[in-house]
Amino acid sequence: QPEVVTKHGTVRGYRFKVDAAERSVNVFLGLPFAQPPVGPLRFSEPQPPKPWKGVRDATSYPPMCLQDKVQGQRFSDIITNRKEKVLLQVSEDCLYLNVYTPVSTEKQEKLPVFVWIHGGGLVFGAASSYDGSALAAFDNVLVVTIQYRLGILGYFSTGDKHAQGNWGYLDQVAALQWIQENIIHFGGDPGSVTIVGESAGGVSVSALVLSPLAKGLFHKAISESGTAVRILFTDQPEKEAQRIATASGCEKSSSAAIVECLREKTEEEIVQITLKMPSLFISACADGVFFPKSPRQLLSEKVINAVPYIIGVNNCEFGWVLPRVMKFPPYTDGLDEDVARQVLQSSLGLLFKGVTSEVIDRIYNEYIGNAENRAHVRDGFLDAIGDALFVLSAIEVARYHRDAGNPVYFYEFQHRPSSATGVVPEFVKADHADEIAFVFGKPFLAGYATEEEKKLSRTVMRYWTNFARNGNPNGEDLVHWPQYDLDERYLEIDLMQKASKKLKERKMEFWTQLTKQMMSERREHTDL
């Protein structure tokens, strides 16, 4: 049983053999990187962990951060790359990380560190759904999966000093600080840390790339299907605070009163308040600490941590998983035009300010105007929302980052997993989160994959870990992945890979013009 002496005490993990990779991995689960954020530490920045005496057992999964247990478990079961489902507890005491370190016979150089930040809309998710052992064993990197406060406990903000907010992002910074101080004891190189995440995890990575607090704590970044402009950010945290106060029955007279009242609530009460909220997801805000200004301002002023960055999307981001989470009307056999129009209005209204019926008409005409039947209406509708939620912001961030002089590599993931057969309707190609299985070597851990998919998984793992090593995904036996330059070249990732350029050029131009126009119309209204 492997033991490691960390800054705060000794931990004992276990050894796991990854058969396909012919290598073993030492696994350490549930290492605390901060004090439990409970009692007076609820809605406070994370504090360094307290040291312990003796040997701490690191062989069981930490609880996931506070969330609805049934929904959280369902989410974990869908997303996991493990063979067996892990049953997870839920607790407010959840600031833990898991470490997977490859076992090598000879004493070797320090290994690049691959830090995974899970997705789940900032309201669901757990580090332990992702097994880092295949990635560690095949590609000789050290994998760390981290947790951070979610939902109200992670992002509640009154917009003033009583509760600045972004607690979950501050937890991520604390985890990165722990890595700087401790990862060398596990064989990792604190000078080569890559942060990687998907969905809300991709948004988190994008946020860390912009935050002065994270400067120097990581050296490369990968955002899969999520960046920090447009989604999961609000410039009116006080409005969200009022909604939370209403749902919780707290006195709304002052910020201090709301914070005190919410500190008194039990875990169960907090979960119930969350379930009462009109929108499932919660947003971060410009708190003056983690985000000195809004993400878009920081990007346009080029106030960016200068690191190489991989950004990408899947070709059917709004195909199946997200519409079901968001309780969309059934659409497998197609959609009626009026339903499509209504749902566009209600869902994009949350995303963009100033979505008038005229704006909806333009989006409708661009995506659905020529539809010949209900299936075409549905396909155009799903494309429109996927582009608005994910593709547009990914391209925007890639352009800002490129223009600031940093290396950017862009991809579109296109492979529909064979495991989708009979489960997900045929019209859905690469759905939101489908690439995760390939990044984490699921075909080698859980089976149920074709030989070509095993090959694809190794290819994706190699691109990702080459990038973690060198800041460049390219390497021998891989199709060349060009840098994202003024030609906007990117890589299409399917069973075969190929370079291409200007992803969805016409649609991106459409959205750029439309959002510009919406901004200027809004300014005219506010000036009146």
C-alpha positions, 0 to 999 in steps of 0.5 A, spaced: 500 500 500 503 506 497 504 511 502 506 519 501 508 524 506 504 531 504 505 537 507 499 536 512 500 529 514 501 522 511 496 518 506 495 511 504 492 509 498 492 503 494 495 500 487 490 499 481 493 495 475 490 497 468 491 491 464 491 494 457 496 499 459 501 494 462 502 499 468 499 500 475 497 506 478 497 508 485 491 511 487 489 516 493 482 518 494 479 524 498 485 528 500 483 534 503 485 541 500 481 546 504 478 546 511 471 543 511 467 549 508 461 549 514 458 553 519 461 560 519 466 558 513 459 557 509 460 563 504 467 564 506 473 563 502 477 556 503 482 556 509 488 551 508 487 544 511 489 542 518 494 537 519 493 530 522 497 525 526 498 518 524 496 515 517 490 518 513 486 512 509 485 515 502 482 509 499 475 511 499 471 516 495 470 523 498 462 525 498 460 529 492 459 537 494 452 538 496 446 537 490 440 533 490 443 526 491 438 522 486 440 527 480 447 527 482 448 520 482 444 519 475 449 524 472 455 521 475 452 514 472 451 517 465 458 521 465 463 516 468 468 512 465 468 506 470 466 499 469 462 499 476 458 505 478 460 508 484 455 510 489 456 517 492 454 520 498 453 528 499 456 533 504 457 540 505 464 537 507 467 536 500 473 540 499 477 533 497 481 531 491 483 524 488 490 523 485 492 518 480 500 517 479 503 512 474 508 507 478 514 506 474 520 501 476 526 506 475 526 513 479 524 518 473 523 525 472 517 529 475 511 528 471 506 533 468 500 534 472 493 533 469 488 537 473 480 535 471 475 540 473 468 536 473 462 539 469 455 539 471 452 546 470 456 549 477 450 545 480 452 537 479 458 533 479 463 529 483 471 528 482 470 521 483 465 520 477 472 520 473 477 515 474 484 517 472 488 511 472 487 509 464 490 516 462 496 516 468 497 509 466 497 509 458 501 516 458 505 517 464 502 523 467 499 524 474 492 525 474 488 530 479 481 530 479 478 536 484 471 538 487 469 545 489 462 548 492 456 547 487 450 551 487 448 556 492 453 554 497 458 555 491 456 561 488 451 565 492 453 572 492 449 579 494 454 583 490 457 586 496 462 585 502 457 580 505 457 575 500 462 576 494 461 570 491 465 565 486 466 561 492 467 555 488 472 558 483 476 560 490 476 552 491 479 551 485 484 556 486 485 553 493 486 546 490 491 548 485 495 551 491 495 545 494 498 542 488 503 547 488 505 545 495 504 537 495 504 534 488 512 533 488 511 528 493 507 524 489 512 525 483 508 530 479 512 537 477 509 543 480 512 547 474 508 543 469 500 543 471 495 543 465 487 544 467 482 541 463 475 541 464 468 540 460 462 544 460 461 547 467 468 545 468 470 548 461 467 554 463 471 554 470 478 553 466 476 559 462 475 563 468 482 561 471 485 563 465 482 570 466 483 570 474 489 574 477 488 569 483 490 563 479 496 566 475 502 562 476 498 556 478 498 552 472 501 553 465 496 550 460 489 549 459 484 545 455 476 547 455 472 542 452 465 545 451 464 551 455 468 557 456 467 563 460 463 568 456 455 568 455 454 562 460 454 561 467 455 568 468 451 574 471 452 581 471 446 582 476 448 577 482 443 581 487 437 579 483 439 572 483 440 573 491 433 576 491 430 570 488 434 565 492 432 569 498 425 568 496 425 561 495 428 560 502 423 565 506 429 569 508 428 576 510 430 580 504 431 587 508 439 587 507 445 583 504 447 581 511 440 579 513 440 574 507 447 571 509 446 570 516 439 567 514 442 562 509 448 560 514 443 557 519 439 553 514 441 545 514 444 542 508 437 539 506 434 545 506 439 548 502 438 542 497 430 544 497 431 551 496 435 549 490 430 545 487 425 551 488 429 555 484 426 557 477 433 556 473 436 549 474 443 553 474 447 558 478 452 563 475 458 566 477 459 574 478 464 579 477 466 579 485 472 584 484 477 578 487 476 572 483 474 576 477 476 583 477 471 585 471 467 581 467 470 575 463 468 579 456 472 585 459 478 582 461 478 578 455 477 584 450 483 588 455 487 582 454 488 581 461 489 573 460 494 568 464 498 567 458 498 560 457 497 555 451 490 553 450 486 548 447 478 549 446 473 545 443 466 543 442 462 537 439 458 537 433 451 536 437 452 540 443 444 540 444 443 533 442 440 529 447 443 530 454 442 537 455 435 538 453 433 532 457 436 535 463 432 542 462 426 538 461 425 540 453 418 538 450 419 531 446 422 532 440 425 525 437 420 525 432 420 532 430 418 539 432 412 543 430 414 550 428 410 554 433 413 550 439 420 551 436 419 558 436 416 558 443 422 554 446 427 558 442 424 565 445 424 562 452 431 558 452 435 564 449 432 569 453 436 566 459 442 567 455 442 574 451 439 580 454 434 583 449 431 577 445 425 580 442 421 577 437 424 580 431 431 577 434 427 570 434 425 571 427 432 572 425 434 566 428 428 562 426 430 564 419 437 563 419 436 556 422 429 553 420 427 557 415 428 552 409 425 546 413 421 541 409 418 537 415 418 537 423 425 533 423 428 539 419 425 544 424 428 540 430 435 539 427 435 546 426 432 548 432 437 544 436 443 547 432 441 554 433 441 552 441 448 548 441 451 554 437 448 559 441 450 556 448 457 553 446 460 554 439 459 562 439 463 563 445 468 558 444 470 561 438 470 568 441 474 566 446 479 562 441 479 569 437 481 573 444 486 568 446 489 568 439 489 576 438 493 576 445 498 572 442 497 566 446 498 559 442 490 556 441 488 549 438 481 548 436 477 542 435 470 539 433 469 532 436 464 529 431 464 521 433 457 518 435 459 513 441 457 506 439 454 505 446 449 511 444 446 505 439 439 504 441 439 509 447 440 516 444 436 517 437 440 516 431 439 524 429 444 526 435 451 525 433 457 527 438 452 529 444 455 534 449 460 530 454 461 524 449 468 526 448 470 525 455 469 517 455 475 518 450 479 523 454 479 518 460 480 511 456 473 509 458 474 503 452 480 500 456 476 501 463 469 499 462 469 495 455 463 496 450 467 499 445 469 497 438 476 497 436 476 503 432 474 507 438 479 504 442 484 507 437 480 514 437 481 514 445 488 513 444 489 518 439 485 523 443 489 521 450 495 522 446 493 529 443 491 531 450 497 529 454 502 531 449 499 538 450 500 537 457 507 535 456 509 540 451 504 545 450 503 543 443 498 537 442 502 534 436 507 528 436 509 522 432 503 518 429 498 523 430 495 527 424 497 534 424 493 539 428 495 546 426 494 552 431 488 556 431 491 562 427 488 568 422 485 562 418 482 559 424 484 552 422 482 547 427 482 539 427 476 535 426 476 529 431 472 523 428 475 515 427 479 519 422 482 526 424 483 532 419 485 539 419 479 544 417 478 551 417 473 556 419 468 552 423 461 554 421 463 560 418 456 563 416 453 561 422 458 565 427 458 571 422 450 571 423 451 570 431 456 576 431 452 581 427 446 579 431 449 580 438 452 586 436 446 589 434 442 587 440 447 590 444 447 597 440 439 596 441 439 595 448 444 601 449 439 606 445 433 603 450 437 604 456 439 611 454 432 614 453 
